[in-house]
Amino acid sequence: MTVVTQENKMDLALASGGGEVIGPLTETVQTASDIIWNMVAANLPRDLHWQFILVTLIIAAFIWLIRGGRGSRDAAGRERKADFLQFLFPKDIYTHVSARVDIWLWVTERLLRPFWVVGLLATVGPSTETAVIGVLQWTLGATPAIAVNYGWMLLYSLVTLLCYDFVFFLIHYTMHKVPALWVLHKVHHSAEVLTPLTRYREHFLAGPIWAAGGAFSYGLIGGLFAWLFNGELIAATLFNIGFFALLFGFNGSFRHYHVQFNYPRRLSLWLHSPAMHHVHHSYLPQHWDANFAAVTSIWDRLFGTLYIPQKDEYTPWGIGPNTQSEYRSYWQNTVGPFNDWYKMLIKGNSPQDDATKTGAIEKN
């Protein structure tokens, strides 16, 4: 076994034609830089990857052009006319205290993620998948080993998306309806402005719930299709990314972006437009408990929670003027759920009481 030393490296460089000699300090700095860069890239939210940022800005620029500068919202949730740079990067939104809190809540979640993500993703998903395969083998026998083609790959991708969307709907609906869970999800809804990072604004105790739900949905469909195709099927991809995951990613980056992106009404009956998620974040009574699914409108239509907004409909964001001051800072959003649980246990107060006292519907 050959031990590589700094002298060996220099000899090899000279033997190969006098290549550049790198000193130990420079090499250490370069190695540290690579490690830091890889850590940042691995933890960078998907909506902040350059591909999604580029597509988001291109679509936003197109909206600005065809609407003559209209179509974006200010920090109060009102539509306004803006010049090009203000349209894309409004100062009142990106310097808002809520946008800064988004960053710190995301950092906290990322720091704590290693303590639970491995346990959940490594157990819930595979365990569900194994259980499904076992049940199918016990009830229906050996795999039919269907031959794989691109059509089946597309179907697998679509069914996976629909199953994930349904599980997401159920969890989301429950978080709004069960007071003990609402106090966790309220952190997400306490955002007073929407930025691409708001998508990841969650209390650190809510992350495991969403991760477990996603792992369960993927394991459920993964087990079914593994049995049907003898484990040979993979999802259809574009640019090395799952076909429907890619489409959801482009749509998802607009869900928490201040620019309104409406779909035609007929399409909105099947797919959630980003503007429909703006409604979900509104604290106005007519917008409460609407549009729970992540991608499609199917489940909201079936359960009567679909709301398709009018063009430029007023959607003030946050949890309402009565309680917003209690969930504004990073610290308030971190300890707020614990305070609410205490009030529920000791005083019997529901964390939703104050929200229901918002009163008269606000007008634009």
N, C-alpha and C positions, 0 to 999 in steps of 0.2 A: 504494500500500500504506500503510495507516494504522498508525502505531506507537502501541501502547497504553502510556501512562505512568500513574503514580499520579494525576497531575492529570486525565487523561482519565477515569479511573475515578470520581473525585470529581465531575466535571462530569456524567457519565452518571447517577450516583446522584442528584444534585440535580435533574437534568432529569426523572428518572422518578418524582419525587414525594418527594425528600428521604429516600431509603433510608439504611440504616445505613452509616456510613462506617467502614471497617476500616483501622487503621493498619498500616504496613509490618511492624512487629515481630509484631503479632498474626497477620497474614497469613502470615508466614514460619513461625511456630510451628504454625499450622493446616496449612500445606502439609507441613511435616516430619512432623506427626502422621499425616496421611493416608498419606504414603509408608511410615512405620513400620508402621501398621496394615495396609496392603495387603501388605507383606512378610510380616508375621506370619500373616495370613489365608492367603496363598498357600502357606506352609510348614507350616501347622498340620496334624498328622496327621488323617486322615479320622475316626478313632475319637474324636477330641476335638472334632469339630464338634458344635454344640449339638443337632442332630437325633438323632445317634447316642447322645450322652450321655443325652438325655432318654429315648429308647426303652430304653436299657440300664438306667437307674434304675427305669423303670416296671416292666420285666420282673423286675428284682431285688426290687422292693418286693412284687410279686405272689408271688414265690417265698417271701419272708419271711412273708407273710401266710398262705399256704396250708400252710406247713410249720411254723408256730408258732415262727419265729425260727431255724430250723435251715436248713442248706444252704450256708453259707459256710465258707471254710477260713481257718485261721490261717497265720502265717508259716512254720510247719513242715509245712504241707500237710494238716493234720488238720481234719476237719469239726467244727464247734462250734456251740453255740447262742449267739446274740448279740442285743442289743437293736437297734432299728431303725438308729440312726446307726452303730453299730459294724458292723452287717451290711453297710451300703453303703460306709462309709469307715473300715475298720479301721486304727487308728493303727499297729499293729505291722507292717503291710504297707507303708503309704505313707510311713513314716519309716525303713524298712529301707534299709541301704546299697545293696542291689540296685536298689531303686526309684530311688535317686539316680543310680546308674550308668546306668540306662536313659536318663535325661534327657541326660547328657553324651555318651553314645554316639550318641543321636539328633541332638544339636546338631552333633557332628563329621561325621556322615554328611550332614547338610543343608549344611554349609559346603563340603564336597568335591563334593557332587552336581553343581554346574554344570560341573565339569571332565570329567565322563563322561556325564551323562545326555543331553546334546544329541547327542553323537557316537553313542551307542548307539540311542536312540529315533529319531533322524533317519536312521539308516542301516539297522539291523537290520530294523525293522518295514517301512518302505517297500520295501527291497530284497527282502524275502521276499514281500511282496504283489505287487510287479512281476514277480518270477520265477514265481510261481504263475500269474498271469494269462497270462504269455508261454507257459508250458508248456501250459496248457489251450487257448490259441488255436492253438498249433502242433499239438497232438494231436487236438483236437475241433472246431476251427474257430471261427467267430465266435460271439459271445455269443448265447444263446437269448433274452435280454432278457425274462425272465419278468415279468409284471405284479406290482407290489408291492401287498401288503395287510398288515393287522396280524398275520395268522397267520404270514406269512413273516418279519415283523420279530421275532416271538417266537421262531421257530425259529432265526433268525440269532443272537439273544441267547443261546439255550440252547446251540447248538453252540459258540459262542465260549467260553462258560463251561466246557463239558466239555473243550474243547481246552486252555484255560488250565490247568484242573485237572490234566490229564494231564501237561502239560509241567512244571507245579509238582511233581507227584508224582515224575517222573523226576529232576529236579534235586535235590529233597529227599532222595530215596533215595540218590542218588550221593554227596551230601554226608555222609551217615551212613556209607556203606560204604567210601569212599576216604579213607584217613588224611590225605592232603595237603589235602583239602577239608574234612574234619571239623574240623581245627584252626581254620578260619574259622567254621564253623557252631557250633562249641562256644561261641563268645561268646554266641550267642543262648540256648543251653541253660544257660549259667552263671547265668542269672537264678534267684535263690533264692525270689523271690516274683513273682507275676504281677499286672501292672497293664495298663490299656489301652495304655500306651506301650511295654510289653515287645514288642508286635508289631513295633515298629520298632527293636528292640535287635539290631543287626547290626554286624559288623566292617565298616569302610569299604571293604574289598576284596570283601566279599560282595555289597554293593549292586549293582554292575555285573552280577554273574552273574544275580541275580533279574530285573533290568531287561531284560537281553538275552533271557532266557527268556520273559518276558511279551511283549516286543515281537515275538519270533518267532511265538508262538502267535497273537497278534492279526493279524499279517501273513499267516499261513497261511490262516486262516479268512476274513480280509478279502479276500484275492485270490480265493478260491473263490467267495464270494458276489458279489463285484464282477463276475466273469465271468458268473455265472448271471443277474444282474439288471442288467447293463450299468451298474454303478456307482450305481444309484438306491436301493439298500437301505440303511436305517439301523436301528440297534437300537431295540427297543421301550423306552419310557421311562415312568417314574412320577415325578412331581414334578421333571421335567427331569433325572432320573438314570436310567441304564440299569436296566431291570427286574430282571434277575438280579444286577447289581452292587449294587443297593439291598438285596436280600434277603441277599446275602453280607455286606454291610456291617453289617447289624443282627446277623447271626450272628457275624461276625468280631470285633465289639467285645467279645463274651463269651468268645472263645477265650483271651484273656489277661486274664481278670477272675477274681477270687478266688471268686465265687459260682458254685456248681455249676448248670449248666443241662443237664439230661439230656433226651434225646428218648426216646419209646417205642422198644423194641428194634426193632420192624419198620421204623420210620422211620430208625433208626440204621444199618440195613443199606444205606440209600441216601444218607443225608446225615450228615456228621460233626456230632455235637453238640459244643458247647463243652467238655463234660465229657470227651469223647474226646481233645481236645487237651490237657487237663490230664494225661491219661495219657501223652501223647507227651513232656511235659516232666518226667515222673517219672524218677528215677534208679534205681528198683528194677529188678532184672534181668528180672522178668516183664513189664515195660513197655517194655523196650528195643526200638527199631526198629519201632514200631507207629504206625499212623495218620499216613501221610505226606501225603496229599492235602490240599488247601486247603478244598474245599467238599463234595465227594461222597465216599461210601464205595465207589464202584464200583471204582476202581483198586486200593484196598487189599484188597478182596474178591478181585479177580482175581489179585493177586500174593501173597496170603496174609499180609498185614501188618495186617489189621483186628483191633482189640481194642475190644470194647464193655465198659466198666467196670460193676461193680455199683454200686448206689446208695451214695453216701458212701464209695466205695473210697479207701483211703489213697494219696495221690500226693505224696510229698515231692519238691520241685522242685530243680533244679540239676544238677550233674554228679557228685554223690556226695562223701562225706566225705573220700575219699582225695586228690582233686585240687581240691576247691572253693576251698581257700585260695590256689591259684595263679591263680584267675580271679575275684577278688572286687572289687578296686578298678577304677577307670576305666583307670588306667595298665596294670594287669595284663591287662585285656581288650584293650587296644590293641596291646601289644607281645607278648602271649602267643602268637599264631600264629607270629610270627617266631622266638621261642624254641623252639617245638615243631618248626618246620621245621629249625632248626639241629640239634636233637637227632636228628632223622630222618636228616639228611645225614651228620653227624659220628659219631654213636653207633649209628645204626641202630635207635633206639627208635621204636616206634609210639605216637602220642599217645593211642591207645585202650587201651594196656596196663594202666595204673593203674585205669581204669574197670572193666575186667573182673575186677579183684581185690576188688570191693566185698564179696564173701563172701556170708554167709547173707542170705536175704531178710528184710527188716525187717518187723515186725508193727506194726499200729496199736495 
